[in-house]
Amino acid sequence: MTRDDAKLILGIYRPGTADAEDPFFAQALAMAAADPELANWFAGELDFDGIVAGSLKDRIVPPEEFRVALPPPAPRLRQIGWEKVAALTAAAAAVTFLATWLWLAPPARRDMIADFRQEMTAFVSIDPSLALDSGDREEIHAWLRKSAALEDVSFPPGTAGLKPVGCRVLEFRGYPVALVCFVRDDKELVHLLVINRDAFPAGKIGGEPVFTPRGGWMTATWMEGGKVRMLVTKGGRASLERYF
């Protein structure tokens, strides 16, 4: 399977659904977990889909004729005149324009923290490959300082009982993101992501963690020492509160 083949398959993947267990997606998901370029593309696709879906939900009311049951295709085609075709084409163009505007909107008009939360959660949910496999915290610190130029990737005190398994560097809007993975007692992973505060010029980030669920995952985001930090793991709020 080529990278382009994987993109075609991942383009129809629906996170948080039975697609995660569907063998049809297995090879493409495995490629995304091992290929940083493909993984970043996939995270961007999920981010875009989430932004469009969240922005359009309950805001676009379909025309009344869309609410009726559709008759067999052939009779329906004979009944649609050019005026209706033009109207439907205009509606589709409007939706495309709105989706594009939402995606290209200036950072000040978008919630960059929400973008970060969504992209990073989408990435770790595909079980990403790590650049450094290590259970040594000092080795992880040293590797991240050298690779991501992030001097203070301190671990939350509550994670002291968790065994690290490795790390890697991601990117968000041109800023390096340190990713450190820990393993819980039940073998599920806890992911720590750290990025410079400068990546969010218009965002309001406090020192107390903000807990946000995302499709079976829980995130906790806060600022400390000039860095925005986020913990991500499967489960509810209690699955992360124990680390603070």
TAURBEL-V79046 format. One record per residue. N is the residue number from 0. RES is the residue in one letter. SS is DSSP state (h for helix, s for strand, l for the rest). OMEGA is omega in degrees with one decimal (* if undefined). D_CENTER is the distance of its C-alpha to the mean C-alpha in Angstrom with 2 decimals. Layout:
n = [N;N]
res = [RES;RES]
ss = [SS;SS]
omega = [OMEGA;OMEGA]
d_center = [D_CENTER;D_CENTER]
//
This chain:
n = [0;1;2;3;4;5;6;7;8;9;10;11;12;13;14;15;16;17;18;19;20;21;22;23;24;25;26;27;28;29;30;31;32;33;34;35;36;37;38;39;40;41;42;43;44;45;46;47;48;49;50;51;52;53;54;55;56;57;58;59;60;61;62;63;64;65;66;67;68;69;70;71;72;73;74;75;76;77;78;79;80;81;82;83;84;85;86;87;88;89;90;91;92;93;94;95;96;97;98;99;100;101;102;103;104;105;106;107;108;109;110;111;112;113;114;115;116;117;118;119;120;121;122;123;124;125;126;127;128;129;130;131;132;133;134;135;136;137;138;139;140;141;142;143;144;145;146;147;148;149;150;151;152;153;154;155;156;157;158;159;160;161;162;163;164;165;166;167;168;169;170;171;172;173;174;175;176;177;178;179;180;181;182;183;184;185;186;187;188;189;190;191;192;193;194;195;196;197;198;199;200;201;202;203;204;205;206;207;208;209;210;211;212;213;214;215;216;217;218;219;220;221;222;223;224;225;226;227;228;229;230;231;232;233;234;235;236;237;238;239;240;241;242;243]
res = [M;T;R;D;D;A;K;L;I;L;G;I;Y;R;P;G;T;A;D;A;E;D;P;F;F;A;Q;A;L;A;M;A;A;A;D;P;E;L;A;N;W;F;A;G;E;L;D;F;D;G;I;V;A;G;S;L;K;D;R;I;V;P;P;E;E;F;R;V;A;L;P;P;P;A;P;R;L;R;Q;I;G;W;E;K;V;A;A;L;T;A;A;A;A;A;V;T;F;L;A;T;W;L;W;L;A;P;P;A;R;R;D;M;I;A;D;F;R;Q;E;M;T;A;F;V;S;I;D;P;S;L;A;L;D;S;G;D;R;E;E;I;H;A;W;L;R;K;S;A;A;L;E;D;V;S;F;P;P;G;T;A;G;L;K;P;V;G;C;R;V;L;E;F;R;G;Y;P;V;A;L;V;C;F;V;R;D;D;K;E;L;V;H;L;L;V;I;N;R;D;A;F;P;A;G;K;I;G;G;E;P;V;F;T;P;R;G;G;W;M;T;A;T;W;M;E;G;G;K;V;R;M;L;V;T;K;G;G;R;A;S;L;E;R;Y;F]
ss = [l;l;h;h;h;h;h;h;h;h;l;l;l;l;l;l;l;h;h;h;h;l;h;h;h;h;h;h;h;h;h;h;h;h;l;h;h;h;h;h;h;h;h;h;h;h;h;h;h;h;h;h;h;h;h;h;l;l;l;l;l;l;l;h;h;h;h;l;l;l;l;l;h;h;h;h;h;h;h;l;l;h;h;h;h;h;h;h;h;h;h;h;h;h;h;h;h;h;h;h;h;h;h;h;l;l;h;h;h;l;l;h;h;h;h;h;h;h;h;h;h;h;h;h;l;l;l;l;l;l;l;s;s;l;l;l;h;h;h;h;h;h;h;h;h;h;h;h;l;l;l;l;l;l;l;l;h;h;h;h;h;l;s;s;s;s;s;s;s;s;s;s;l;l;s;s;s;s;s;s;s;s;s;l;l;l;l;l;s;s;s;s;s;s;s;s;h;h;h;l;l;l;l;l;l;l;l;l;l;s;s;s;s;s;l;l;s;s;s;s;s;s;s;s;l;l;s;s;s;s;s;s;s;s;l;l;l;h;h;h;h;l;l;l]
omega = [177.3;178.2;178.2;176.5;-179.7;179.7;178.7;-178.9;-177.9;179.5;178.8;179.8;-179.9;-179.3;178.6;179.7;179.1;178.3;-177.7;-179.5;-176.6;179.8;-179.7;-176.2;-169.1;-176.1;179.7;177.6;178.5;177.2;179.8;179.7;-176.6;-174.6;-177.2;-179.2;178.3;179.7;178.9;176.7;-178.2;177.8;177.6;177.3;179.2;178.6;-179.3;179.6;-179.2;179.7;-179.1;-178.4;-178.8;-177.8;-176.5;-177.7;177.3;-179.5;179.0;179.4;-177.9;176.4;-174.7;-178.0;178.3;-173.8;-178.8;177.9;-177.7;174.3;178.4;-172.6;-173.2;178.6;-177.5;-179.1;179.8;-175.9;-176.1;178.5;-179.7;179.7;179.9;177.4;179.6;-179.6;179.9;177.7;178.7;178.9;178.7;178.8;179.6;178.7;179.0;179.0;-178.8;179.5;179.2;179.6;179.2;-177.7;-176.1;-178.4;179.1;-179.0;-177.6;-178.4;-177.5;178.4;-175.8;177.4;177.5;176.7;-180.0;-179.2;-176.5;-177.9;-177.4;177.8;177.7;-177.9;-176.5;-178.6;178.6;176.1;-172.4;173.4;-178.0;178.4;178.1;173.9;-176.8;174.0;-177.9;-177.1;179.6;177.6;177.7;177.9;-177.3;-179.4;-179.0;177.3;-178.4;-173.1;-175.5;-178.4;176.1;-173.3;-172.8;175.8;-177.3;-179.5;175.5;-177.8;-177.9;-179.7;-176.9;-179.2;-179.8;179.0;175.5;178.8;177.4;-175.7;173.3;178.4;174.6;178.2;175.9;179.3;177.6;-179.9;177.5;178.6;176.3;176.0;176.5;-177.9;176.3;177.8;178.2;178.5;-179.5;176.5;173.0;-177.0;169.6;-175.8;174.4;177.5;-176.6;-178.9;178.4;-179.6;-177.3;-179.5;-175.2;-175.0;-176.0;-175.2;176.2;-175.0;-178.9;-179.3;177.7;-177.8;174.8;-176.8;-178.2;177.7;176.3;172.7;178.9;177.9;175.9;177.4;173.8;-174.4;178.5;178.5;179.5;176.9;178.8;179.1;170.8;-177.3;179.2;170.9;179.8;174.6;175.4;176.0;-179.2;-176.3;-178.9;-179.1;178.5;-176.8;-176.8;-177.3;179.4;*]
d_center = [23.92;23.06;19.76;20.52;21.26;17.94;16.19;18.48;17.58;13.77;14.20;15.39;13.15;12.18;9.77;11.83;15.01;17.85;16.25;14.99;18.75;20.05;21.87;21.29;17.68;18.59;19.76;16.98;14.33;16.77;17.06;13.36;13.62;16.74;16.24;14.28;14.81;13.68;10.55;9.69;10.81;8.84;5.39;7.36;8.73;6.04;5.38;9.17;9.90;8.40;10.31;13.31;13.55;13.34;15.74;18.15;18.45;22.03;22.71;24.13;27.17;28.29;31.96;34.39;35.35;31.86;32.50;35.49;35.52;35.62;38.97;39.43;38.04;41.45;43.07;39.97;39.96;43.62;43.05;40.37;42.08;40.99;40.40;37.72;36.16;36.02;34.54;31.76;31.06;30.90;28.50;26.13;26.48;25.74;22.46;21.50;22.65;20.73;17.41;18.26;19.40;16.29;14.27;17.11;18.10;19.16;17.00;19.63;18.97;15.24;13.56;12.05;11.36;9.26;7.39;7.18;6.38;3.43;2.45;4.62;4.45;3.23;5.67;8.13;8.37;10.18;12.66;12.55;15.99;17.48;19.76;22.07;23.04;25.00;25.95;27.72;26.10;28.40;27.60;23.86;24.71;27.00;24.64;21.86;24.58;25.75;22.57;20.35;23.26;21.81;24.94;23.82;21.11;22.98;21.95;22.22;25.74;24.70;23.01;26.46;27.07;23.98;24.53;22.18;21.57;20.33;18.00;16.59;15.54;12.35;12.32;10.87;13.24;15.98;15.85;15.80;13.55;15.36;13.83;16.48;16.48;19.13;20.56;21.71;25.10;23.76;22.06;18.49;16.43;15.57;13.24;14.31;12.58;15.07;15.25;18.26;18.79;19.82;16.30;16.42;19.88;19.80;17.72;19.70;18.85;21.45;22.64;22.08;18.80;16.91;15.61;12.87;12.17;9.14;10.64;12.84;11.03;12.31;11.33;14.22;14.17;17.50;19.51;22.22;24.47;22.84;19.43;16.30;15.37;12.79;13.44;11.17;13.06;13.95;16.41;17.58;18.37;21.34;19.33;18.31;21.31;23.57;22.18;23.30]
//
